[in-house]
Amino acid sequence: MAEFSMELNEDQRTLQEWVHGFSENVIRPAAHEWDEREETPWPIIEEAAKIGIYSIDFLASAFGDPTGLSMMIALEELAWGDAGICMALMGSSLAVAGIMSNGTPEQQIEWIPQCYGTPGDLKLGAFGVSEPDAGSDVSALRTRAVYDEAKDEWVLNGTKTWITNGGIANTHVIVASVDPELGSRGHASFIVPEGTPGIRMGQKFQKMGIRASHTAEVILDDCRVPGKCLLGGKEKLDERLARVREGKRAQSQAAMATFEATRPAVGAQALGIARAAYEWALDYAKERKQFGRAIIENQAIAFKLSDMKVRVDASRLRASLSLTVKARCRSCTRVRQPLTSRTTPFKSLVATVTSERTRSSVGTVTRRFTRSLKERVKFSD
C-alpha cells in the first residue's frame, strides 16, 4: 500500500520534467495562436502523440501509479502550459474514463484505442452527459435510449451540450436514460461509433477561455447503435434495474462512476492554471518598477503574492492526499467521493482567485469581477 508523501520519487520527477519540457517548448509558444483561432490544435496533438503523451499507454501508466500522483503531476504541467491545449490533449480521456468505469473488458479492449488512434492517424473521444437543463443534476437527463429487441439495437434521442470534442470525435460515449422513472439510477452508457447515422454536431460554443478545446452540442436523432454498444451489456443493466425497482441500492451509476474517476484530473488542471498565474505575477512584480523600485517591494503586492503561493501549495497538498486515498481504496466509494468531489471546487476557486489577483497586481483588474469574486471567496469546501 502506498504511503502518503509529497516527495516525488525518481519516476515522478522524470515525468514532471518531461511533461514540463513539452509544455514549455511546444505548448506555450503556440498557445496564443490556437486560443485566438478557437480550433482544435491538431499539430500540437500530433506532436504529443509522437512522443507518447497523447496515447492510451501514457494514460494507463499515469493511472497505474500506486501513489495516485502521476496523473496530477502530468495535468498540472500541461495546464501550466495552456489550459485550452491541455483540455484538447486530455478531452479523449473523459470518454476513456466512461468506458473504463462502465464497460466490460472486451469493450475496453475494442473501444479505448479508438479514442486515441496513432501518430499520423489521430482519433478523438467525447463523453456526453450534460444537457441544456441538466448539468450536475444528472437525474434530470432527458436523452432517452429505447431498446429495439427485434433488431437488437438501441435508439438514442436527445441533445447533449457543453461536450468536449462533441460532434468531431470519432467515438462518443453517451449517457442516456433507459427508465426515466428511476432518475439517475435508470441511466446507461452507450458507445456511438464513428459514422453512425443520427448523430451530429449542433452549436459550437464560443468561450471566454480554454478556447483551443472544442466544445459543442451533440444532437441525437433516432441514432441507432448495436446492442453490443451498451457499456456493461444488457444482462448487467437488467440486473441493476431490477435491483433498483425492488428498492435495493444500485451498485453504480453510469454518469457518477465517470465523474468520480475524472474529478481529481479537473482539479489538477485548475492547479496548473493557478501556478502559472502566480509565476507570471511574481516575474512581473520583480520586473515592474514604480517610484524607483520594483513593485514586489511594496508590502501590499508582496502579501498578495504570498497568499497566492499559499493557496497553490494548499491545493496541491489537498489533491495529493485525495489521490493517495483514492489509489489505496479503489473500491471504497464512500471514502473517495467526499475527498474527490470537494477537491475540485476548492482548486477551481484557487485558480479563480489567483488569476484575479494576478490581474490586480499588474494593474488591470476590472470592477465587474469584484462582486462575484467576493461571493466565491466566501465558499467553504
C-alpha positions in Angstrom: 0.0 0.0 0.0 1.4 3.4 -1.0 2.3 5.7 1.9 1.3 9.4 1.6 4.2 11.6 0.8 4.6 14.9 -1.0 8.2 14.0 -2.1 8.2 12.8 -5.7 10.1 9.5 -6.5 12.5 9.3 -9.4 10.0 8.2 -11.9 7.6 11.0 -11.0 10.4 13.6 -11.2 11.3 12.3 -14.6 7.6 12.5 -15.7 7.3 16.1 -14.3 10.5 17.3 -16.2 9.4 15.5 -19.4 5.9 17.0 -19.5 7.1 20.4 -18.3 9.6 20.5 -21.2 6.8 19.7 -23.7 4.6 22.5 -22.2 7.4 25.0 -22.2 8.8 24.3 -25.6 5.8 23.2 -27.6 2.5 24.3 -25.9 3.4 27.8 -24.7 4.8 29.1 -27.9 1.7 28.1 -29.8 -0.9 28.8 -27.1 -1.9 32.3 -28.1 -2.4 31.3 -31.7 -4.7 28.4 -31.0 -6.6 30.4 -28.4 -7.3 33.1 -30.9 -8.2 30.6 -33.6 -10.6 28.7 -31.3 -9.8 25.5 -33.1 -8.5 22.0 -32.1 -4.7 22.3 -32.2 -4.1 19.2 -34.3 -0.3 19.9 -34.9 0.2 20.0 -31.1 -1.8 16.8 -30.6 0.3 15.2 -33.3 3.5 16.2 -31.6 2.1 14.9 -28.3 1.2 11.6 -30.0 4.7 11.2 -31.5 6.4 11.4 -28.1 3.7 9.3 -26.3 1.8 11.9 -24.3 -1.4 11.6 -26.4 -1.8 7.8 -26.1 -3.5 5.1 -24.1 -0.1 3.9 -22.9 0.6 7.2 -21.2 -2.9 7.3 -19.6 -2.6 3.7 -18.4 0.9 4.4 -16.9 -0.2 7.5 -15.1 -3.4 5.9 -13.7 -1.4 2.8 -12.8 0.8 4.7 -10.4 0.2 3.1 -6.9 0.6 6.6 -5.3 -2.1 8.1 -7.5 0.0 11.2 -8.1 1.4 10.7 -11.7 -1.8 11.9 -13.5 -2.0 15.0 -11.3 1.7 15.8 -11.9 1.2 15.5 -15.7 -2.0 17.5 -15.8 -0.6 20.3 -13.7 2.3 20.7 -16.1 0.1 20.6 -19.2 -2.4 23.1 -17.8 0.6 25.3 -16.7 1.5 25.4 -20.4 -2.1 26.3 -21.6 -5.4 25.2 -20.2 -7.1 25.0 -23.6 -4.4 22.9 -25.2 -4.3 20.7 -22.1 -8.0 20.1 -22.5 -7.6 19.3 -26.2 -5.0 16.7 -25.2 -6.9 15.2 -22.3 -10.5 15.5 -23.6 -10.4 12.0 -25.0 -9.6 10.7 -21.5 -13.2 11.5 -20.5 -14.5 9.0 -23.0 -11.9 6.5 -21.8 -13.0 7.0 -18.2 -16.6 6.3 -19.2 -15.6 3.1 -20.9 -13.3 2.0 -18.1 -16.0 2.8 -15.5 -18.9 1.0 -17.2 -17.6 -1.3 -19.9 -16.7 -4.9 -20.0 -13.1 -6.0 -20.5 -13.9 -6.8 -24.1 -15.5 -3.4 -24.7 -12.5 -1.7 -23.1 -10.1 -3.5 -25.4 -12.1 -2.7 -28.5 -13.0 0.9 -27.9 -10.4 2.6 -25.8 -7.7 2.5 -28.5 -10.2 4.1 -30.9 -10.3 7.2 -28.7 -6.6 8.0 -29.5 -5.6 6.4 -32.7 -1.9 6.6 -33.7 0.5 9.3 -34.8 -0.5 10.1 -38.4 -4.0 8.8 -37.8 -5.3 10.6 -34.7 -8.6 9.9 -33.2 -10.7 11.8 -30.6 -13.1 10.6 -27.9 -16.1 12.5 -26.4 -18.1 11.9 -23.3 -21.7 13.3 -23.3 -23.7 13.8 -20.1 -24.6 17.4 -19.7 -27.8 18.7 -21.3 -29.4 22.2 -21.6 -31.5 21.5 -18.5 -29.2 19.0 -16.7 -25.6 19.8 -15.8 -24.5 18.4 -12.5 -28.1 17.3 -11.9 -27.8 14.1 -13.8 -31.2 12.9 -12.5 -32.8 15.4 -14.9 -31.3 13.9 -18.1 -33.9 13.8 -20.9 -31.9 11.9 -23.6 -33.6 8.6 -24.0 -32.4 5.2 -25.1 -35.1 2.7 -26.2 -34.2 -0.9 -26.9 -35.4 -2.4 -30.2 -35.5 -6.1 -29.4 -36.3 -7.2 -32.9 -33.1 -5.6 -34.3 -31.0 -5.8 -31.1 -30.4 -2.1 -31.4 -30.7 0.9 -29.0 -32.3 4.1 -30.4 -31.0 7.3 -28.9 -32.8 10.6 -29.0 -31.8 13.9 -27.2 -29.4 16.8 -27.1 -26.1 16.9 -25.2 -24.4 20.3 -24.6 -21.0 21.7 -23.5 -19.4 18.5 -24.7 -15.6 18.4 -25.2 -14.8 17.2 -28.7 -18.6 17.0 -29.2 -19.6 16.2 -32.8 -16.0 15.9 -34.1 -15.0 12.9 -32.0 -14.5 9.5 -33.6 -16.0 7.8 -30.6 -18.8 9.2 -28.5 -19.8 7.8 -25.1 -23.3 8.9 -24.4 -25.2 8.7 -21.1 -28.9 8.2 -21.6 -32.0 7.3 -19.6 -33.4 3.8 -20.2 -36.0 4.2 -17.4 -36.9 7.8 -16.6 -38.9 6.8 -13.5 -35.7 5.7 -11.8 -33.9 9.0 -12.2 -30.1 8.7 -12.3 -30.4 5.1 -11.3 -32.1 4.4 -14.6 -29.2 5.6 -16.8 -26.8 3.6 -19.0 -23.8 4.5 -21.2 -23.6 3.8 -24.9 -20.8 3.8 -27.5 -21.7 5.7 -30.6 -19.1 4.6 -33.2 -17.7 6.8 -35.9 -20.0 7.2 -39.0 -23.2 6.2 -37.1 -26.3 7.8 -38.7 -28.3 10.1 -36.5 -25.5 11.8 -34.5 -24.3 15.3 -35.5 -22.7 18.4 -34.0 -25.0 21.2 -33.1 -23.9 24.6 -31.9 -20.1 25.1 -31.4 -19.7 27.3 -28.4 -17.5 30.5 -28.3 -16.0 30.6 -24.9 -14.2 33.2 -22.7 -11.3 30.8 -22.1 -9.9 27.3 -22.8 -10.7 28.1 -26.4 -8.3 25.7 -28.0 -10.6 22.9 -26.8 -13.6 22.2 -29.0 -16.9 22.4 -27.1 -20.2 21.9 -28.8 -23.7 20.4 -28.7 -24.2 16.8 -29.8 -27.6 16.1 -31.3 -29.0 12.5 -31.4 -31.9 12.0 -33.7 -33.1 8.4 -33.9 -29.5 7.4 -33.6 -29.3 3.6 -33.7 -26.4 1.7 -32.2 -25.9 -2.1 -32.0 -26.8 -3.9 -28.7 -23.1 -4.6 -28.1 -22.6 -0.8 -27.8 -24.3 -0.7 -24.4 -21.5 -0.5 -21.9 -21.5 -3.3 -19.5 -24.0 -5.3 -21.5 -27.8 -5.7 -21.3 -27.8 -8.6 -18.8 -25.9 -6.4 -16.3 -28.2 -3.5 -17.0 -31.3 -5.6 -16.5 -30.0 -6.9 -13.2 -29.2 -3.4 -11.9 -32.6 -2.0 -12.9 -34.3 -5.0 -11.2 -32.4 -4.3 -8.0 -33.4 -0.6 -8.1 -37.1 -1.4 -8.7 -37.0 -3.7 -5.7 -35.8 -0.8 -3.6 -32.3 -2.0 -3.3 -29.2 0.1 -3.6 -27.7 0.4 -7.1 -24.0 -0.6 -7.2 -23.1 2.2 -9.6 -24.5 5.0 -11.7 -23.3 5.5 -15.3 -22.5 9.2 -15.1 -21.3 9.3 -11.5 -18.8 6.5 -11.9 -17.1 8.5 -14.7 -17.3 11.8 -12.7 -15.6 10.1 -9.7 -12.7 8.9 -11.9 -12.2 12.3 -13.6 -12.8 14.9 -10.8 -9.2 14.9 -9.5 -8.0 15.5 -13.0 -10.1 18.6 -13.3 -8.7 19.8 -10.1 -5.1 19.2 -11.2 -5.8 21.4 -14.3 -7.0 24.2 -12.1 -3.9 23.8 -10.0 -1.7 24.2 -13.2 -3.6 27.4 -14.1 -3.2 28.9 -10.7 0.5 28.1 -10.6 1.0 29.7 -14.0 -0.8 32.8 -12.9 1.2 33.1 -9.7 4.5 32.6 -11.5 3.6 35.2 -14.1 2.6 37.7 -11.5 5.8 37.0 -9.5 8.0 37.6 -12.5 6.1 40.8 -13.5 6.3 42.1 -9.9 10.1 41.7 -9.9 10.4 43.5 -13.3 7.9 46.3 -13.0 9.3 49.4 -11.3 7.4 52.3 -9.9 8.8 55.2 -7.8 12.3 53.9 -8.2 11.8 50.3 -7.0 10.2 47.0 -8.1 6.6 46.8 -7.1 7.2 43.5 -5.3 8.9 45.6 -2.6 5.6 47.1 -1.8 4.1 45.3 1.1 0.6 45.1 -0.4 1.9 43.3 -3.6 4.2 41.0 -1.5 1.2 40.0 0.7 -0.9 39.2 -2.4 1.8 37.1 -3.9 2.4 35.3 -0.6 -1.3 34.5 -0.3 -1.4 33.2 -3.8 1.6 30.9 -3.2 0.0 29.5 0.0 -3.3 28.8 -1.8 -1.5 27.0 -4.7 0.5 24.8 -2.3 -2.5 24.1 -0.2 -4.4 22.9 -3.4 -1.5 20.6 -4.3 -1.5 19.1 -0.8 -5.2 18.5 -0.8 -5.1 17.0 -4.3 -2.2 14.7 -3.3 -4.0 13.5 -0.2 -7.2 12.7 -2.1 -5.5 10.9 -4.9 -3.4 8.8 -2.5 -6.6 7.8 -0.6 -8.2 7.0 -3.9 -5.3 4.8 -5.0 -5.3 3.0 -1.7 -9.0 2.3 -1.7 -10.1 2.0 -5.3 -13.4 0.3 -4.4 -14.2 2.4 -1.3 -16.7 4.8 -2.9 -17.9 6.2 0.4 -14.4 7.2 1.3 -13.4 8.5 -2.1 -16.4 10.6 -3.1 -16.2 13.3 -0.3 -12.5 13.8 -1.0 -12.5 13.9 -4.7 -15.7 15.9 -5.1 -14.5 18.6 -2.6 -11.0 18.8 -4.0 -12.2 20.1 -7.5 -14.2 23.1 -6.4 -11.5 24.1 -3.9 -8.8 24.1 -6.6 -11.1 25.8 -9.1 -11.7 28.6 -6.6 -7.9 28.9 -6.0 -7.4 29.2 -9.8 -10.0 31.9 -10.0 -8.7 33.9 -7.0 -5.1 33.5 -8.1 -5.8 34.6 -11.7 -7.8 37.6 -10.5 -5.0 38.7 -8.1 -2.6 38.3 -10.9 -4.7 40.8 -12.9 -4.8 43.1 -9.9 -1.1 43.0 -9.2 -0.3 44.2 -12.7 -2.9 47.0 -12.5 -5.5 45.6 -15.0 -8.2 44.3 -12.7 -11.8 45.3 -13.7 -14.6 46.1 -11.4 -17.1 43.7 -13.0 -15.4 40.7 -11.3 -15.3 42.2 -7.8 -18.7 41.3 -6.6 -18.7 37.7 -7.9 -15.2 37.1 -6.6 -16.1 38.2 -3.1 -19.1 35.9 -3.2 -17.0 33.0 -4.3 -14.3 33.6 -1.7 -17.0 33.0 1.0 -17.3 29.5 -0.4 -16.3 26.9 2.2 -15.4 23.4 1.0 
